[in-house]
Amino acid sequence: MFARILTFEVKLEKKEEFVKVVNDQVLPILKKQIGFLEILPFFQKKTRAEKVLAVSLWTTRHDAERYERGFYPQVVEILQPFLTAPVEVNNYNLETTLCDRFVDALAV
């Protein structure tokens, strides 16, 4: 399994609209991607923005890289009006032997 971990900040006054846009526009794009498994968004309220750490899980690195080349620029464009700075993306291999229950839950 492979993870893309994105960190960025959402304008505080735009958080609710941001969540709606992710649900209505971004998730449908992700769900159509081969190998996409799940997205886990974490929000931390700051003074002027919500800091977001979003983990997207993919079956393979190749699946995630295909999405990054093909559809990620479109997703960033959709989210740009809500962001205070560029999105930082880091890629990781997920050691699934350490999280059997989580992997089983994704398979359901």
VEXVO-7881 format. One record per residue: residue number from 1; chain; x, y, z of N, C-alpha, C in turn. Coordinates in pm, 1 decimal. Atoms other than C-alpha are relative to their C-alpha. Last residue first. Layout:
<atoms>
@num = NUM; chaine = A; nX = X; nY = Y; nZ = Z; caX = X; caY = Y; caZ = Z; cX = X; cY = Y; cZ = Z $
...
</atoms>
This chain:
<atoms>
@num = 108; chaine = A; nX = 145.5; nY = 26.5; nZ = -10.8; caX = -1455.3; caY = -447.3; caZ = 326.8; cX = -79.2; cY = 83.0; cZ = -96.2 $
@num = 107; chaine = A; nX = 38.3; nY = 104.4; nZ = 95.7; caX = -1089.6; caY = -438.2; caZ = 214.6; cX = -150.0; cY = -25.6; cZ = -0.8 $
@num = 106; chaine = A; nX = 3.4; nY = -57.3; nZ = 133.8; caX = -1026.8; caY = -106.9; caZ = 389.4; cX = -49.6; cY = -100.6; cZ = -103.0 $
@num = 105; chaine = A; nX = 116.3; nY = -89.3; nZ = 4.6; caX = -1122.3; caY = -261.8; caZ = 724.7; cX = -12.5; cY = 64.3; cZ = -138.6 $
@num = 104; chaine = A; nX = 119.8; nY = 82.2; nZ = 11.8; caX = -874.3; caY = -546.4; caZ = 666.5; cX = -126.0; cY = 85.7; cZ = -11.3 $
@num = 103; chaine = A; nX = -0.7; nY = 53.8; nZ = 135.9; caX = -596.0; caY = -294.7; caZ = 601.8; cX = -122.8; cY = -86.6; cZ = -22.1 $
@num = 102; chaine = A; nX = 33.2; nY = -110.8; nZ = 89.8; caX = -682.6; caY = -113.2; caZ = 924.3; cX = -9.0; cY = -47.9; cZ = -145.0 $
@num = 101; chaine = A; nX = 142.1; nY = -30.7; nZ = -18.7; caX = -688.3; caY = -435.2; caZ = 1124.9; cX = -44.9; cY = 111.5; cZ = -94.0 $
@num = 100; chaine = A; nX = 86.7; nY = 102.4; nZ = 58.6; caX = -352.5; caY = -546.9; caZ = 981.1; cX = -148.7; cY = 34.8; cZ = 10.1 $
@num = 99; chaine = A; nX = 136.9; nY = -51.8; nZ = -14.7; caX = -169.2; caY = -223.8; caZ = 1066.3; cX = -101.2; cY = -94.5; cZ = -64.9 $
@num = 98; chaine = A; nX = 17.7; nY = -63.4; nZ = -130.7; caX = 195.9; caY = -311.2; caZ = 1128.8; cX = -142.4; cY = 49.5; cZ = 22.8 $
@num = 97; chaine = A; nX = -10.7; nY = 103.3; nZ = -102.8; caX = 224.4; caY = -563.3; caZ = 845.7; cX = -18.9; cY = 57.1; cZ = 140.0 $
@num = 96; chaine = A; nX = 129.4; nY = 57.8; nZ = -35.7; caX = 86.6; caY = -294.2; caZ = 615.7; cX = 9.2; cY = -109.4; cZ = 105.1 $
@num = 95; chaine = A; nX = -39.4; nY = 132.7; nZ = -45.5; caX = 409.2; caY = -94.0; caZ = 609.3; cX = -125.1; cY = -68.8; cZ = 55.8 $
@num = 94; chaine = A; nX = 65.9; nY = 34.1; nZ = -125.6; caX = 275.8; caY = 199.4; caZ = 412.4; cX = 37.4; cY = -143.5; cZ = 35.7 $
@num = 93; chaine = A; nX = 48.2; nY = 137.6; nZ = 3.8; caX = 519.3; caY = 324.6; caZ = 147.2; cX = -61.1; cY = -29.4; cZ = 136.8 $
@num = 92; chaine = A; nX = -49.7; nY = 101.1; nZ = -92.6; caX = 538.9; caY = 700.2; caZ = 164.2; cX = -52.2; cY = -137.9; cZ = -37.9 $
@num = 91; chaine = A; nX = 43.1; nY = 135.3; nZ = 31.7; caX = 498.5; caY = 1005.6; caZ = -58.7; cX = 67.6; cY = -100.9; cZ = 91.7 $
@num = 90; chaine = A; nX = -104.9; nY = 98.1; nZ = -27.4; caX = 518.0; caY = 1368.1; caZ = 49.6; cX = -56.9; cY = -139.5; cZ = -22.6 $
@num = 89; chaine = A; nX = 31.8; nY = 141.7; nZ = 19.0; caX = 310.1; caY = 1653.9; caZ = -87.1; cX = 122.5; cY = -84.5; cZ = 29.0 $
@num = 88; chaine = A; nX = -123.3; nY = 78.1; nZ = -7.4; caX = 318.0; caY = 2018.1; caZ = 28.7; cX = -38.6; cY = -147.8; cZ = -6.5 $
@num = 87; chaine = A; nX = 11.2; nY = 131.4; nZ = -63.1; caX = 20.1; caY = 2221.8; caZ = -87.2; cX = 136.9; cY = -67.9; cZ = -2.3 $
@num = 86; chaine = A; nX = -4.3; nY = 121.9; nZ = 82.6; caX = 90.8; caY = 2585.8; caZ = -171.9; cX = -11.1; cY = -128.0; cZ = 84.0 $
@num = 85; chaine = A; nX = -135.4; nY = 24.0; nZ = 51.3; caX = -19.3; caY = 2859.1; caZ = 69.2; cX = -2.3; cY = -125.4; cZ = -85.7 $
@num = 84; chaine = A; nX = -81.2; nY = -117.0; nZ = -33.9; caX = -336.5; caY = 3013.8; caZ = 218.0; cX = 142.3; cY = -10.2; cZ = -54.1 $
@num = 83; chaine = A; nX = -131.6; nY = 21.4; nZ = -59.8; caX = -574.9; caY = 2769.1; caZ = 51.6; cX = 73.8; cY = 130.8; cZ = 27.8 $
@num = 82; chaine = A; nX = 15.0; nY = 20.6; nZ = -143.7; caX = -950.0; caY = 2798.0; caZ = -9.5; cX = 133.7; cY = -2.2; cZ = 74.1 $
@num = 81; chaine = A; nX = 64.4; nY = -115.7; nZ = -64.7; caX = -944.2; caY = 2947.3; caZ = -360.3; cX = -9.9; cY = -10.3; cZ = 152.5 $
@num = 80; chaine = A; nX = -81.8; nY = -121.8; nZ = -10.7; caX = -682.8; caY = 2685.4; caZ = -466.8; cX = -70.3; cY = 117.3; cZ = 69.3 $
@num = 79; chaine = A; nX = -20.7; nY = -37.3; nZ = -141.2; caX = -899.5; caY = 2378.6; caZ = -395.2; cX = 69.9; cY = 133.5; cZ = 19.7 $
@num = 78; chaine = A; nX = 130.3; nY = -6.4; nZ = -68.1; caX = -1043.0; caY = 2328.3; caZ = -745.5; cX = 17.2; cY = 54.7; cZ = 141.5 $
@num = 77; chaine = A; nX = 70.8; nY = -116.1; nZ = 55.5; caX = -706.4; caY = 2412.0; caZ = -907.2; cX = -135.8; cY = 18.4; cZ = 68.0 $
@num = 76; chaine = A; nX = -61.7; nY = -118.6; nZ = -61.0; caX = -531.9; caY = 2165.2; caZ = -676.3; cX = -69.7; cY = 126.3; cZ = -49.0 $
@num = 75; chaine = A; nX = 44.3; nY = -5.9; nZ = -139.6; caX = -778.9; caY = 1894.8; caZ = -784.4; cX = 57.5; cY = 123.5; cZ = 68.7 $
@num = 74; chaine = A; nX = 140.6; nY = -42.4; nZ = 1.4; caX = -716.6; caY = 1966.9; caZ = -1154.8; cX = -53.5; cY = 14.7; cZ = 143.0 $
@num = 73; chaine = A; nX = 4.1; nY = -143.6; nZ = 31.5; caX = -338.4; caY = 1946.9; caZ = -1103.2; cX = -142.5; cY = 56.2; cZ = -2.5 $
@num = 72; chaine = A; nX = -36.2; nY = -83.8; nZ = -114.6; caX = -388.8; caY = 1611.6; caZ = -922.1; cX = 1.7; cY = 149.0; cZ = -33.3 $
@num = 71; chaine = A; nX = 113.5; nY = -72.2; nZ = -57.7; caX = -573.9; caY = 1455.6; caZ = -1216.1; cX = 34.1; cY = 92.1; cZ = 116.4 $
@num = 70; chaine = A; nX = 120.1; nY = -23.0; nZ = 78.9; caX = -322.3; caY = 1311.2; caZ = -1461.1; cX = -103.9; cY = 92.5; cZ = 60.2 $
@num = 69; chaine = A; nX = -26.9; nY = -53.5; nZ = 133.9; caX = 33.6; caY = 1321.3; caZ = -1330.6; cX = -128.1; cY = 42.0; cZ = -71.2 $
@num = 68; chaine = A; nX = -73.9; nY = -125.5; nZ = -15.3; caX = -55.9; caY = 1282.4; caZ = -962.5; cX = 28.6; cY = 65.7; cZ = -135.1 $
@num = 67; chaine = A; nX = 92.3; nY = -104.8; nZ = -43.4; caX = -322.1; caY = 1020.5; caZ = -1040.8; cX = 71.4; cY = 135.3; cZ = 6.9 $
@num = 66; chaine = A; nX = 88.4; nY = -21.9; nZ = 114.8; caX = -71.1; caY = 810.4; caZ = -1236.8; cX = -101.3; cY = 111.1; cZ = 32.4 $
@num = 65; chaine = A; nX = -74.5; nY = -82.5; nZ = 95.1; caX = 180.6; caY = 854.9; caZ = -953.1; cX = -83.7; cY = 29.0; cZ = -125.0 $
@num = 64; chaine = A; nX = -9.0; nY = -136.1; nZ = -53.9; caX = -71.2; caY = 727.8; caZ = -698.6; cX = 72.4; cY = 92.6; cZ = -97.4 $
@num = 63; chaine = A; nX = 135.6; nY = -58.0; nZ = 2.8; caX = -153.3; caY = 419.7; caZ = -907.0; cX = 2.3; cY = 145.6; cZ = 46.2 $
@num = 62; chaine = A; nX = 32.9; nY = -28.7; nZ = 140.1; caX = 218.1; caY = 347.9; caZ = -966.8; cX = -139.2; cY = 64.3; cZ = -12.2 $
@num = 61; chaine = A; nX = -66.3; nY = -126.2; nZ = 33.4; caX = 292.0; caY = 374.8; caZ = -594.8; cX = -37.2; cY = 41.2; cZ = -142.7 $
@num = 60; chaine = A; nX = -141.8; nY = 3.1; nZ = 36.8; caX = 42.3; caY = 95.0; caZ = -539.2; cX = 52.9; cY = 141.1; cZ = -24.8 $
@num = 59; chaine = A; nX = -42.7; nY = 138.1; nZ = 7.4; caX = -295.7; caY = 27.5; caZ = -375.2; cX = 149.3; cY = -8.4; cZ = -29.7 $
@num = 58; chaine = A; nX = 2.6; nY = 56.8; nZ = 134.7; caX = -341.7; caY = 388.9; caZ = -279.3; cX = 50.0; cY = -143.0; cZ = 4.9 $
@num = 57; chaine = A; nX = -55.2; nY = 134.6; nZ = 6.1; caX = -414.4; caY = 573.1; caZ = 44.3; cX = -27.2; cY = -61.2; cZ = -137.2 $
@num = 56; chaine = A; nX = 74.6; nY = 79.3; nZ = 97.8; caX = -463.9; caY = 947.6; caZ = 64.1; cX = 71.8; cY = -132.7; cZ = -16.3 $
@num = 55; chaine = A; nX = -68.4; nY = 121.5; nZ = 42.9; caX = -352.3; caY = 1112.1; caZ = 385.2; cX = -88.8; cY = -69.2; cZ = -102.8 $
@num = 54; chaine = A; nX = 88.0; nY = 93.8; nZ = 69.0; caX = -461.3; caY = 1469.5; caZ = 441.1; cX = 82.6; cY = -117.0; cZ = -50.7 $
@num = 53; chaine = A; nX = -86.2; nY = 109.7; nZ = 38.3; caX = -295.7; caY = 1693.7; caZ = 699.8; cX = -94.8; cY = -103.1; cZ = -61.4 $
@num = 52; chaine = A; nX = 55.6; nY = 127.8; nZ = 43.0; caX = -481.1; caY = 2019.7; caZ = 725.2; cX = 113.9; cY = -95.8; cZ = -34.5 $
@num = 51; chaine = A; nX = -107.4; nY = 80.8; nZ = 55.5; caX = -394.3; caY = 2334.2; caZ = 919.9; cX = -58.4; cY = -137.5; cZ = -31.3 $
@num = 50; chaine = A; nX = 7.3; nY = 138.6; nZ = -45.8; caX = -707.8; caY = 2541.6; caZ = 962.4; cX = 115.9; cY = -73.4; cZ = -66.4 $
@num = 49; chaine = A; nX = 26.2; nY = 104.5; nZ = 98.8; caX = -630.9; caY = 2909.4; caZ = 921.4; cX = -17.0; cY = -134.5; cZ = 70.2 $
@num = 48; chaine = A; nX = 63.3; nY = -55.0; nZ = 119.6; caX = -594.6; caY = 3245.8; caZ = 1093.8; cX = -38.5; cY = -104.9; cZ = -103.6 $
@num = 47; chaine = A; nX = 50.9; nY = -135.5; nZ = -19.0; caX = -514.3; caY = 3149.1; caZ = 1453.4; cX = -77.0; cY = 51.3; cZ = -120.8 $
@num = 46; chaine = A; nX = -106.0; nY = -96.0; nZ = -30.2; caX = -481.6; caY = 2773.7; caZ = 1403.4; cX = -62.8; cY = 138.7; cZ = 12.9 $
@num = 45; chaine = A; nX = 32.2; nY = -142.1; nZ = 4.1; caX = -740.2; caY = 2496.8; caZ = 1411.3; cX = 119.6; cY = 83.5; cZ = 44.8 $
@num = 44; chaine = A; nX = -49.5; nY = -59.4; nZ = -123.8; caX = -601.7; caY = 2152.2; caZ = 1337.5; cX = -22.3; cY = 150.4; cZ = -9.9 $
@num = 43; chaine = A; nX = 2.4; nY = -146.0; nZ = -8.9; caX = -782.8; caY = 1943.3; caZ = 1076.4; cX = 49.6; cY = 44.6; cZ = 136.7 $
@num = 42; chaine = A; nX = -13.3; nY = -42.0; nZ = -139.2; caX = -709.9; caY = 1580.9; caZ = 979.6; cX = 10.2; cY = 152.4; cZ = 2.2 $
@num = 41; chaine = A; nX = -35.7; nY = -140.0; nZ = -25.3; caX = -830.8; caY = 1439.9; caZ = 647.8; cX = 2.3; cY = 30.9; cZ = 150.2 $
@num = 40; chaine = A; nX = 17.0; nY = -27.1; nZ = -142.8; caX = -813.5; caY = 1063.8; caZ = 579.0; cX = 42.6; cY = 143.4; cZ = 26.3 $
@num = 39; chaine = A; nX = -66.1; nY = -124.0; nZ = -40.7; caX = -861.6; caY = 973.6; caZ = 212.5; cX = -35.5; cY = 25.2; cZ = 146.8 $
@num = 38; chaine = A; nX = 65.0; nY = -83.7; nZ = -101.1; caX = -935.1; caY = 620.7; caZ = 101.3; cX = 77.6; cY = 129.1; cZ = 17.3 $
@num = 37; chaine = A; nX = 66.6; nY = 72.7; nZ = -107.5; caX = -855.3; caY = 339.7; caZ = -141.9; cX = -78.8; cY = 91.7; cZ = 92.9 $
@num = 36; chaine = A; nX = 32.3; nY = -87.5; nZ = -113.3; caX = -751.1; caY = 479.8; caZ = -479.7; cX = -77.9; cY = -79.9; cZ = 103.5 $
@num = 35; chaine = A; nX = -87.4; nY = 16.3; nZ = -115.4; caX = -599.3; caY = 204.4; caZ = -695.7; cX = -28.6; cY = 90.9; cZ = 117.3 $
@num = 34; chaine = A; nX = -43.0; nY = 136.9; nZ = -24.6; caX = -753.2; caY = 308.9; caZ = -1026.0; cX = 94.2; cY = -1.1; cZ = 119.7 $
@num = 33; chaine = A; nX = -139.3; nY = 32.9; nZ = 28.3; caX = -894.1; caY = 658.9; caZ = -995.2; cX = 29.9; cY = -145.7; cZ = 34.1 $
@num = 32; chaine = A; nX = -10.1; nY = 54.1; nZ = 136.0; caX = -1271.0; caY = 709.5; caZ = -1019.6; cX = 141.3; cY = -46.9; cZ = -34.1 $
@num = 31; chaine = A; nX = 65.1; nY = 131.4; nZ = 3.5; caX = -1305.5; caY = 749.3; caZ = -641.8; cX = 5.2; cY = -64.4; cZ = -137.9 $
@num = 30; chaine = A; nX = -84.9; nY = 101.2; nZ = -63.3; caX = -1051.3; caY = 1031.7; caZ = -646.6; cX = -59.5; cY = -139.7; cZ = -13.6 $
@num = 29; chaine = A; nX = -119.5; nY = 17.9; nZ = 84.6; caX = -1247.8; caY = 1240.3; caZ = -896.5; cX = 86.7; cY = -111.2; cZ = 56.3 $
@num = 28; chaine = A; nX = 38.7; nY = 73.2; nZ = 121.6; caX = -1575.5; caY = 1184.7; caZ = -707.4; cX = 117.4; cY = -22.8; cZ = -95.3 $
@num = 27; chaine = A; nX = 19.0; nY = 143.1; nZ = -24.8; caX = -1394.5; caY = 1279.7; caZ = -384.0; cX = -48.7; cY = -76.1; cZ = -122.8 $
@num = 26; chaine = A; nX = -128.4; nY = 69.6; nZ = -5.3; caX = -1273.9; caY = 1612.6; caZ = -524.9; cX = -17.8; cY = -150.6; cZ = 21.3 $
@num = 25; chaine = A; nX = -80.1; nY = -6.9; nZ = 122.0; caX = -1599.4; caY = 1768.1; caZ = -644.2; cX = 126.5; cY = -84.7; cZ = 1.9 $
@num = 24; chaine = A; nX = 77.6; nY = -7.0; nZ = 124.1; caX = -1887.2; caY = 1721.3; caZ = -399.2; cX = 83.4; cY = -8.9; cZ = -127.5 $
@num = 23; chaine = A; nX = 101.8; nY = 105.0; nZ = 11.6; caX = -1710.6; caY = 1602.9; caZ = -84.9; cX = -64.4; cY = -4.3; cZ = -137.8 $
@num = 22; chaine = A; nX = -71.6; nY = 127.9; nZ = 0.9; caX = -1400.0; caY = 1819.5; caZ = -131.3; cX = -99.3; cY = -115.0; cZ = -18.1 $
@num = 21; chaine = A; nX = -61.8; nY = 13.2; nZ = 132.4; caX = -1618.9; caY = 2115.5; caZ = -228.0; cX = 77.7; cY = -131.3; cZ = -9.2 $
@num = 20; chaine = A; nX = 106.2; nY = 28.3; nZ = 96.8; caX = -1832.9; caY = 2067.3; caZ = 84.6; cX = 57.9; cY = -21.9; cZ = -140.5 $
@num = 19; chaine = A; nX = 43.2; nY = 138.1; nZ = -23.9; caX = -1525.5; caY = 2044.8; caZ = 309.1; cX = -108.2; cY = -39.3; cZ = -100.0 $
@num = 18; chaine = A; nX = -107.7; nY = 89.9; nZ = 42.7; caX = -1383.9; caY = 2365.7; caZ = 156.6; cX = -43.8; cY = -146.4; cZ = 13.6 $
@num = 17; chaine = A; nX = 11.6; nY = 4.5; nZ = 145.4; caX = -1716.9; caY = 2547.6; caZ = 202.3; cX = 105.8; cY = -94.4; cZ = -58.8 $
@num = 16; chaine = A; nX = 123.6; nY = 72.0; nZ = 33.1; caX = -1713.3; caY = 2459.1; caZ = 571.5; cX = -18.0; cY = -13.9; cZ = -150.7 $
@num = 15; chaine = A; nX = -9.3; nY = 142.4; nZ = -30.5; caX = -1346.2; caY = 2560.2; caZ = 609.0; cX = -125.9; cY = -76.3; cZ = -41.4 $
@num = 14; chaine = A; nX = 38.4; nY = 80.2; nZ = 116.9; caX = -1370.6; caY = 2894.4; caZ = 423.2; cX = -5.2; cY = -150.5; cZ = 29.0 $
@num = 13; chaine = A; nX = 139.4; nY = -31.8; nZ = 35.1; caX = -1367.2; caY = 3135.9; caZ = 719.6; cX = -52.2; cY = -84.2; cZ = -116.5 $
@num = 12; chaine = A; nX = 90.1; nY = 32.6; nZ = -110.0; caX = -1052.5; caY = 2972.9; caZ = 857.4; cX = -146.1; cY = 20.4; cZ = -37.6 $
@num = 11; chaine = A; nX = 47.1; nY = -123.5; nZ = -62.4; caX = -866.8; caY = 2986.5; caZ = 524.9; cX = -108.7; cY = -34.8; cZ = 101.3 $
@num = 10; chaine = A; nX = 125.4; nY = -47.6; nZ = 57.2; caX = -736.6; caY = 2636.9; caZ = 461.8; cX = -40.5; cY = 126.2; cZ = 75.7 $
@num = 9; chaine = A; nX = 87.9; nY = -76.6; nZ = -89.0; caX = -375.8; caY = 2546.6; caZ = 531.3; cX = -119.3; cY = 51.1; cZ = -77.8 $
@num = 8; chaine = A; nX = 35.0; nY = -131.4; nZ = 51.6; caX = -169.7; caY = 2273.7; caZ = 367.2; cX = -87.3; cY = 70.6; cZ = 101.8 $
@num = 7; chaine = A; nX = 19.6; nY = -97.1; nZ = -106.5; caX = -13.0; caY = 1935.2; caZ = 427.2; cX = -24.1; cY = 135.7; cZ = -64.5 $
@num = 6; chaine = A; nX = 4.1; nY = -139.7; nZ = 41.0; caX = -49.0; caY = 1641.5; caZ = 189.8; cX = -19.2; cY = 87.1; cZ = 123.2 $
@num = 5; chaine = A; nX = 35.5; nY = -83.2; nZ = -114.6; caX = 52.3; caY = 1286.4; caZ = 268.8; cX = 15.6; cY = 145.0; cZ = -41.7 $
@num = 4; chaine = A; nX = -41.3; nY = -136.9; nZ = 32.6; caX = 43.1; caY = 1046.3; caZ = -25.7; cX = -45.9; cY = 84.3; cZ = 118.1 $
@num = 3; chaine = A; nX = 69.0; nY = -117.5; nZ = -54.4; caX = 29.7; caY = 688.4; caZ = 94.2; cX = 60.9; cY = 128.2; cZ = -54.6 $
@num = 2; chaine = A; nX = -76.4; nY = -122.5; nZ = 18.3; caX = 113.4; caY = 355.0; caZ = -70.0; cX = -81.3; cY = 118.3; cZ = 51.0 $
@num = 1; chaine = A; nX = 84.7; nY = -116.4; nZ = 0.0; caX = 0.0; caY = 0.0; caZ = 0.0; cX = 89.7; cY = 123.3; cZ = 0.0 $
</atoms>
